[in-house]
Amino acid sequence: MYQPDTEILFPMRVAPQLRDLRGPAWRELVDRACAAGDASPQQLAFSLVMIRQCGCLTCHPDAFRAMRGCTACSIQAVRRFRGADADIVRLVQEAQHELMQRTSTPHLEQVG
């Protein structure tokens, strides 16, 4: 069964629909991620946290999650998160730090 709402990894197009599922800190986090440019550190970190929370890496076309679609899966993952909004904000900050660490290039010594 093909579900047009299913993608390989968490799609940022779903983020605005998650905005009102939690408190003010969560809403601000979603707003910042949505307002940031495509592939910005804020969007990438938010996406990474959602990928981890939703289990996107273990999802496949025959999975129940895939059959329901990314929007329903993401809503469920946000609702099921047991921590406080501050915990999610911290996870996104840690993900952004992790991404910055992985993408920074080491300083190369000049050959000369």
Secondary structure, DSSP 8 states (H G I E B T S, - for coil): ---TT--SS--GGGHHHHGGGS-HHHHHHHHHHHHS-TT-HHHHHHHHHHHHHHTGGG--TTSHHHHH-HHHHHHHHHHH--S-HHHHHHHHHHHHHHHHHHH---------
